[in-house]
Amino acid sequence: MADTNTFWISRMKKISEKASFASSASIYSLATVTLLFPFTGAAFHNILLLITLVFYYFSQKEIAYLEVFKQSPTVKLGVILFLYLFASTAWNNFDAQAISALLKYRVFILIGFLAALLYSARNFRIVYLSLTAGLLLSLASSYLIFFDIFPKPEGVWNSLSGRILHGLQMNVLLILALHQLIIKKKNQAISSFLVITIILNLIFIEPGRTSQLTMFTLIFLFLSSYLKSISDTVSIRKKTLLFVLTLSVPLWLFYYSGNKVFDNSENLPSEISDISLSTLSRSDVRFAYSINGLRLIAQEPTKGYGLGNVGNAYKKLKDAQTLNGTSDHYRATDNLHNQFLQIIAETGIFGGVIFTLFIFSILFIRQHVDITILGVFALVFITSSVNSSFKDHGDSWFLLILLSLFISKAVIAKVKSI
């Protein structure tokens, strides 16, 4: 009997050791890809993510996943959305193209697994520090590229990742810096320097309308929170003046830089009454894609065109518009640059409803909505409104890490409070 007990104790100890090794291997694999993400390509990201998930499987974190699933509405809705996207292939097209398009949305089902992996203070800190270090290196590299110390990638962008993804990365870093500066009130000198450096970077060095809109929104939210927290001895007039002066600085820099709000603003009529869908479509590529996306949805609102099939439907629409002389001058696309419209066009209105609920569930990641969570929501909402971010490898991967970190941190806090 004693020998049997000894055997099982030894056996359980070995299993525990293997699970501990697997957990450490998965977290360091995730930390590596998070740190090196701006410097590496999709193949490297996918290989490291696969290694992370394989080791996660052997780390015996089923209980952690169940806890995350139980506590987080975002994880629940992510799973429901992915299952609905998969189910939509039953009434649309179940082929290699649909499966390839479905796998681009894997972020929706992976959020819970990565949040479970980060479900400890140690694991959270490792990945959080890796993410922060990677973003700082990306910011520094952008300046080095701009000043010709690093060669420009493909001779175009002043960043390692290209304008859109770089803008998303810098706004994630901006949230972290503003959180330290205004909410935590720690490392304020470094955080202030970072905020200024990011503002200059996104206005002059790697400008993009989406990144700038997100940046202005985040500054507005955190600045409002700061002014609200100031002692009541400060008058409303002084708070308002401080708010206007502070917010006017990045707005003035934006105006001074000469950045365009629309691609072809010269196509917009001078009179508001003359503005139409046609003139809007000719003034900006995103207007064109969104307006035609709505037209596609109106033709097939219930079931959509199927995952990966929007490009074919868009080309037919463009051909018809060319024949009757109503076409804009932008090319046909399979990417509507609006994740809400993209999912509705692919899977129907019900898919769009689930995705919308998924996005708004971010507000309930924590028990109480705070300004940092509101900032995360604003970032995800804006980027989803002007890009098909969850369809794109780079954007979706970064949103996956960001949401997983905040969900794991929130679940840890919830469980401790029970």
WOHU-V813091 format. One record per residue. N is the residue number from 0. RES is the residue in one letter. PHI is phi in whole degrees, -180 to 180 (NA if undefined). BURIAL is I if it has 9 or more other ideal C-beta (glycine too) atoms within 8 Angstrom, else O. Layout:
n=N res=RES phi=PHI burial=BURIAL
n=N res=RES phi=PHI burial=BURIAL
This chain:
n=0 res=M phi=NA burial=O
n=1 res=A phi=-63 burial=O
n=2 res=D phi=-65 burial=O
n=3 res=T phi=-65 burial=O
n=4 res=N phi=-62 burial=O
n=5 res=T phi=-62 burial=O
n=6 res=F phi=-61 burial=O
n=7 res=W phi=-70 burial=O
n=8 res=I phi=-63 burial=O
n=9 res=S phi=-64 burial=O
n=10 res=R phi=-63 burial=O
n=11 res=M phi=-65 burial=O
n=12 res=K phi=-65 burial=O
n=13 res=K phi=-66 burial=O
n=14 res=I phi=-62 burial=I
n=15 res=S phi=-64 burial=O
n=16 res=E phi=-65 burial=O
n=17 res=K phi=-65 burial=I
n=18 res=A phi=-65 burial=I
n=19 res=S phi=-65 burial=I
n=20 res=F phi=-63 burial=O
n=21 res=A phi=-62 burial=I
n=22 res=S phi=-64 burial=I
n=23 res=S phi=-65 burial=O
n=24 res=A phi=-63 burial=I
n=25 res=S phi=-68 burial=I
n=26 res=I phi=-72 burial=I
n=27 res=Y phi=-74 burial=I
n=28 res=S phi=-65 burial=I
n=29 res=L phi=-65 burial=I
n=30 res=A phi=-64 burial=I
n=31 res=T phi=-65 burial=I
n=32 res=V phi=-68 burial=I
n=33 res=T phi=-67 burial=I
n=34 res=L phi=-69 burial=I
n=35 res=L phi=-95 burial=I
n=36 res=F phi=-52 burial=I
n=37 res=P phi=-66 burial=I
n=38 res=F phi=-99 burial=O
n=39 res=T phi=-128 burial=O
n=40 res=G phi=-103 burial=O
n=41 res=A phi=-62 burial=O
n=42 res=A phi=-62 burial=O
n=43 res=F phi=-62 burial=I
n=44 res=H phi=-60 burial=I
n=45 res=N phi=-67 burial=O
n=46 res=I phi=-65 burial=O
n=47 res=L phi=-66 burial=I
n=48 res=L phi=-67 burial=I
n=49 res=L phi=-64 burial=O
n=50 res=I phi=-61 burial=I
n=51 res=T phi=-58 burial=I
n=52 res=L phi=-71 burial=I
n=53 res=V phi=-64 burial=I
n=54 res=F phi=-67 burial=I
n=55 res=Y phi=-59 burial=I
n=56 res=Y phi=-58 burial=O
n=57 res=F phi=-92 burial=I
n=58 res=S phi=-91 burial=I
n=59 res=Q phi=55 burial=O
n=60 res=K phi=-106 burial=I
n=61 res=E phi=-61 burial=O
n=62 res=I phi=-64 burial=O
n=63 res=A phi=-63 burial=I
n=64 res=Y phi=-64 burial=I
n=65 res=L phi=-62 burial=O
n=66 res=E phi=-67 burial=I
n=67 res=V phi=-64 burial=I
n=68 res=F phi=-62 burial=I
n=69 res=K phi=-66 burial=O
n=70 res=Q phi=-88 burial=I
n=71 res=S phi=-109 burial=I
n=72 res=P phi=-66 burial=O
n=73 res=T phi=-65 burial=I
n=74 res=V phi=-65 burial=I
n=75 res=K phi=-58 burial=I
n=76 res=L phi=-68 burial=I
n=77 res=G phi=-62 burial=I
n=78 res=V phi=-64 burial=I
n=79 res=I phi=-60 burial=I
n=80 res=L phi=-64 burial=I
n=81 res=F phi=-63 burial=I
n=82 res=L phi=-64 burial=O
n=83 res=Y phi=-68 burial=I
n=84 res=L phi=-60 burial=I
n=85 res=F phi=-66 burial=O
n=86 res=A phi=-64 burial=O
n=87 res=S phi=-63 burial=I
n=88 res=T phi=-69 burial=I
n=89 res=A phi=-70 burial=O
n=90 res=W phi=-106 burial=O
n=91 res=N phi=-116 burial=I
n=92 res=N phi=-120 burial=I
n=93 res=F phi=-105 burial=O
n=94 res=D phi=-148 burial=O
n=95 res=A phi=-61 burial=O
n=96 res=Q phi=-65 burial=I
n=97 res=A phi=-67 burial=I
n=98 res=I phi=-65 burial=I
n=99 res=S phi=-62 burial=I
n=100 res=A phi=-67 burial=I
n=101 res=L phi=-62 burial=I
n=102 res=L phi=-66 burial=O
n=103 res=K phi=-67 burial=I
n=104 res=Y phi=-97 burial=I
n=105 res=R phi=-62 burial=I
n=106 res=V phi=-55 burial=I
n=107 res=F phi=-63 burial=I
n=108 res=I phi=-96 burial=I
n=109 res=L phi=-85 burial=I
n=110 res=I phi=-55 burial=I
n=111 res=G phi=-64 burial=I
n=112 res=F phi=-67 burial=I
n=113 res=L phi=-70 burial=I
n=114 res=A phi=-63 burial=I
n=115 res=A phi=-66 burial=I
n=116 res=L phi=-64 burial=I
n=117 res=L phi=-88 burial=I
n=118 res=Y phi=-79 burial=I
n=119 res=S phi=-164 burial=O
n=120 res=A phi=-61 burial=O
n=121 res=R phi=-66 burial=O
n=122 res=N phi=-63 burial=I
n=123 res=F phi=-59 burial=I
n=124 res=R phi=-65 burial=O
n=125 res=I phi=-61 burial=I
n=126 res=V phi=-73 burial=I
n=127 res=Y phi=-60 burial=I
n=128 res=L phi=-66 burial=I
n=129 res=S phi=-65 burial=I
n=130 res=L phi=-61 burial=I
n=131 res=T phi=-62 burial=I
n=132 res=A phi=-64 burial=I
n=133 res=G phi=-62 burial=I
n=134 res=L phi=-68 burial=I
n=135 res=L phi=-64 burial=I
n=136 res=L phi=-64 burial=I
n=137 res=S phi=-65 burial=I
n=138 res=L phi=-63 burial=I
n=139 res=A phi=-62 burial=O
n=140 res=S phi=-63 burial=I
n=141 res=S phi=-61 burial=I
n=142 res=Y phi=-68 burial=I
n=143 res=L phi=-66 burial=I
n=144 res=I phi=-67 burial=I
n=145 res=F phi=-61 burial=I
n=146 res=F phi=-91 burial=O
n=147 res=D phi=63 burial=O
n=148 res=I phi=-83 burial=O
n=149 res=F phi=-104 burial=O
n=150 res=P phi=-70 burial=O
n=151 res=K phi=-71 burial=I
n=152 res=P phi=-61 burial=I
n=153 res=E phi=58 burial=O
n=154 res=G phi=70 burial=O
n=155 res=V phi=-122 burial=O
n=156 res=W phi=-82 burial=I
n=157 res=N phi=-93 burial=O
n=158 res=S phi=-158 burial=I
n=159 res=L phi=-78 burial=I
n=160 res=S phi=-111 burial=I
n=161 res=G phi=89 burial=I
n=162 res=R phi=-60 burial=I
n=163 res=I phi=-70 burial=I
n=164 res=L phi=-67 burial=I
n=165 res=H phi=-60 burial=I
n=166 res=G phi=-61 burial=I
n=167 res=L phi=-63 burial=I
n=168 res=Q phi=-61 burial=I
n=169 res=M phi=-68 burial=I
n=170 res=N phi=-74 burial=I
n=171 res=V phi=-64 burial=I
n=172 res=L phi=-64 burial=I
n=173 res=L phi=-64 burial=I
n=174 res=I phi=-61 burial=I
n=175 res=L phi=-63 burial=I
n=176 res=A phi=-69 burial=I
n=177 res=L phi=-66 burial=I
n=178 res=H phi=-63 burial=I
n=179 res=Q phi=-67 burial=I
n=180 res=L phi=-72 burial=I
n=181 res=I phi=-102 burial=I
n=182 res=I phi=-89 burial=I
n=183 res=K phi=-79 burial=O
n=184 res=K phi=56 burial=O
n=185 res=K phi=-123 burial=O
n=186 res=N phi=48 burial=O
n=187 res=Q phi=-69 burial=I
n=188 res=A phi=-66 burial=O
n=189 res=I phi=-65 burial=O
n=190 res=S phi=-64 burial=I
n=191 res=S phi=-63 burial=I
n=192 res=F phi=-61 burial=O
n=193 res=L phi=-64 burial=I
n=194 res=V phi=-59 burial=I
n=195 res=I phi=-63 burial=O
n=196 res=T phi=-63 burial=I
n=197 res=I phi=-67 burial=I
n=198 res=I phi=-58 burial=I
n=199 res=L phi=-63 burial=I
n=200 res=N phi=-64 burial=I
n=201 res=L phi=-80 burial=I
n=202 res=I phi=-98 burial=I
n=203 res=F phi=-107 burial=O
n=204 res=I phi=-97 burial=I
n=205 res=E phi=-134 burial=I
n=206 res=P phi=-73 burial=I
n=207 res=G phi=-154 burial=I
n=208 res=R phi=-63 burial=I
n=209 res=T phi=-64 burial=I
n=210 res=S phi=-64 burial=I
n=211 res=Q phi=-72 burial=I
n=212 res=L phi=-61 burial=I
n=213 res=T phi=-64 burial=I
n=214 res=M phi=-61 burial=I
n=215 res=F phi=-62 burial=I
n=216 res=T phi=-65 burial=I
n=217 res=L phi=-65 burial=I
n=218 res=I phi=-62 burial=I
n=219 res=F phi=-60 burial=I
n=220 res=L phi=-66 burial=I
n=221 res=F phi=-70 burial=I
n=222 res=L phi=-66 burial=I
n=223 res=S phi=-61 burial=I
n=224 res=S phi=-64 burial=I
n=225 res=Y phi=-64 burial=I
n=226 res=L phi=-64 burial=I
n=227 res=K phi=-66 burial=O
n=228 res=S phi=-82 burial=O
n=229 res=I phi=-65 burial=O
n=230 res=S phi=-52 burial=O
n=231 res=D phi=-64 burial=O
n=232 res=T phi=-70 burial=O
n=233 res=V phi=-84 burial=O
n=234 res=S phi=-69 burial=O
n=235 res=I phi=-62 burial=O
n=236 res=R phi=-61 burial=O
n=237 res=K phi=-67 burial=O
n=238 res=K phi=-62 burial=I
n=239 res=T phi=-63 burial=O
n=240 res=L phi=-63 burial=O
n=241 res=L phi=-63 burial=I
n=242 res=F phi=-62 burial=I
n=243 res=V phi=-65 burial=O
n=244 res=L phi=-65 burial=O
n=245 res=T phi=-67 burial=I
n=246 res=L phi=-71 burial=I
n=247 res=S phi=-71 burial=O
n=248 res=V phi=-63 burial=I
n=249 res=P phi=-64 burial=I
n=250 res=L phi=-66 burial=I
n=251 res=W phi=-66 burial=O
n=252 res=L phi=-62 burial=I
n=253 res=F phi=-62 burial=I
n=254 res=Y phi=-64 burial=O
n=255 res=Y phi=-64 burial=O
n=256 res=S phi=-71 burial=I
n=257 res=G phi=77 burial=O
n=258 res=N phi=-67 burial=I
n=259 res=K phi=-87 burial=O
n=260 res=V phi=-84 burial=O
n=261 res=F phi=-120 burial=I
n=262 res=D phi=-61 burial=O
n=263 res=N phi=-129 burial=O
n=264 res=S phi=-63 burial=I
n=265 res=E phi=-66 burial=O
n=266 res=N phi=-83 burial=O
n=267 res=L phi=-81 burial=I
n=268 res=P phi=-64 burial=O
n=269 res=S phi=-73 burial=O
n=270 res=E phi=-97 burial=O
n=271 res=I phi=-60 burial=O
n=272 res=S phi=-65 burial=O
n=273 res=D phi=-90 burial=O
n=274 res=I phi=-72 burial=I
n=275 res=S phi=-138 burial=O
n=276 res=L phi=-60 burial=O
n=277 res=S phi=-66 burial=O
n=278 res=T phi=-70 burial=I
n=279 res=L phi=-63 burial=I
n=280 res=S phi=-62 burial=I
n=281 res=R phi=-85 burial=I
n=282 res=S phi=-91 burial=I
n=283 res=D phi=-161 burial=I
n=284 res=V phi=-63 burial=O
n=285 res=R phi=-72 burial=I
n=286 res=F phi=-61 burial=I
n=287 res=A phi=-61 burial=I
n=288 res=Y phi=-67 burial=I
n=289 res=S phi=-69 burial=I
n=290 res=I phi=-65 burial=I
n=291 res=N phi=-69 burial=I
n=292 res=G phi=-62 burial=I
n=293 res=L phi=-64 burial=I
n=294 res=R phi=-65 burial=I
n=295 res=L phi=-64 burial=I
n=296 res=I phi=-63 burial=I
n=297 res=A phi=-62 burial=O
n=298 res=Q phi=-80 burial=O
n=299 res=E phi=-142 burial=I
n=300 res=P phi=-75 burial=O
n=301 res=T phi=-83 burial=O
n=302 res=K phi=-110 burial=O
n=303 res=G phi=73 burial=I
n=304 res=Y phi=-100 burial=I
n=305 res=G phi=101 burial=I
n=306 res=L phi=-59 burial=I
n=307 res=G phi=79 burial=I
n=308 res=N phi=-106 burial=I
n=309 res=V phi=-64 burial=I
n=310 res=G phi=-58 burial=I
n=311 res=N phi=-64 burial=O
n=312 res=A phi=-66 burial=I
n=313 res=Y phi=-66 burial=I
n=314 res=K phi=-64 burial=I
n=315 res=K phi=-62 burial=O
n=316 res=L phi=-64 burial=I
n=317 res=K phi=-63 burial=I
n=318 res=D phi=-62 burial=O
n=319 res=A phi=-66 burial=O
n=320 res=Q phi=-67 burial=I
n=321 res=T phi=-65 burial=O
n=322 res=L phi=-65 burial=O
n=323 res=N phi=-98 burial=O
n=324 res=G phi=77 burial=O
n=325 res=T phi=-111 burial=O
n=326 res=S phi=-75 burial=O
n=327 res=D phi=-80 burial=I
n=328 res=H phi=-99 burial=O
n=329 res=Y phi=-96 burial=O
n=330 res=R phi=-71 burial=O
n=331 res=A phi=-68 burial=O
n=332 res=T phi=-145 burial=I
n=333 res=D phi=-105 burial=O
n=334 res=N phi=-122 burial=I
n=335 res=L phi=-78 burial=I
n=336 res=H phi=56 burial=I
n=337 res=N phi=-157 burial=I
n=338 res=Q phi=-65 burial=I
n=339 res=F phi=-62 burial=I
n=340 res=L phi=-66 burial=I
n=341 res=Q phi=-61 burial=I
n=342 res=I phi=-70 burial=I
n=343 res=I phi=-64 burial=I
n=344 res=A phi=-64 burial=I
n=345 res=E phi=-82 burial=I
n=346 res=T phi=-127 burial=I
n=347 res=G phi=99 burial=I
n=348 res=I phi=-61 burial=I
n=349 res=F phi=-63 burial=O
n=350 res=G phi=-62 burial=I
n=351 res=G phi=-65 burial=I
n=352 res=V phi=-64 burial=O
n=353 res=I phi=-63 burial=I
n=354 res=F phi=-63 burial=I
n=355 res=T phi=-62 burial=I
n=356 res=L phi=-63 burial=I
n=357 res=F phi=-59 burial=I
n=358 res=I phi=-63 burial=I
n=359 res=F phi=-73 burial=O
n=360 res=S phi=-67 burial=I
n=361 res=I phi=-59 burial=I
n=362 res=L phi=-63 burial=I
n=363 res=F phi=-109 burial=O
n=364 res=I phi=-59 burial=I
n=365 res=R phi=-103 burial=I
n=366 res=Q phi=-63 burial=O
n=367 res=H phi=-128 burial=O
n=368 res=V phi=-70 burial=O
n=369 res=D phi=-114 burial=O
n=370 res=I phi=-67 burial=I
n=371 res=T phi=-69 burial=I
n=372 res=I phi=-64 burial=I
n=373 res=L phi=-63 burial=I
n=374 res=G phi=-66 burial=I
n=375 res=V phi=-61 burial=I
n=376 res=F phi=-60 burial=I
n=377 res=A phi=-60 burial=I
n=378 res=L phi=-61 burial=I
n=379 res=V phi=-67 burial=I
n=380 res=F phi=-65 burial=I
n=381 res=I phi=-66 burial=I
n=382 res=T phi=-66 burial=I
n=383 res=S phi=-77 burial=I
n=384 res=S phi=-83 burial=I
n=385 res=V phi=-121 burial=I
n=386 res=N phi=-145 burial=I
n=387 res=S phi=-88 burial=I
n=388 res=S phi=-66 burial=I
n=389 res=F phi=-80 burial=I
n=390 res=K phi=-92 burial=I
n=391 res=D phi=-87 burial=I
n=392 res=H phi=-60 burial=O
n=393 res=G phi=-64 burial=I
n=394 res=D phi=-61 burial=I
n=395 res=S phi=-65 burial=I
n=396 res=W phi=-65 burial=I
n=397 res=F phi=-70 burial=I
n=398 res=L phi=-66 burial=I
n=399 res=L phi=-59 burial=I
n=400 res=I phi=-65 burial=I
n=401 res=L phi=-60 burial=I
n=402 res=L phi=-67 burial=I
n=403 res=S phi=-62 burial=I
n=404 res=L phi=-63 burial=I
n=405 res=F phi=-69 burial=I
n=406 res=I phi=-67 burial=I
n=407 res=S phi=-62 burial=I
n=408 res=K phi=-62 burial=I
n=409 res=A phi=-68 burial=I
n=410 res=V phi=-67 burial=I
n=411 res=I phi=-58 burial=I
n=412 res=A phi=-65 burial=I
n=413 res=K phi=-64 burial=I
n=414 res=V phi=-65 burial=I
n=415 res=K phi=-66 burial=O
n=416 res=S phi=-81 burial=O
n=417 res=I phi=-76 burial=O
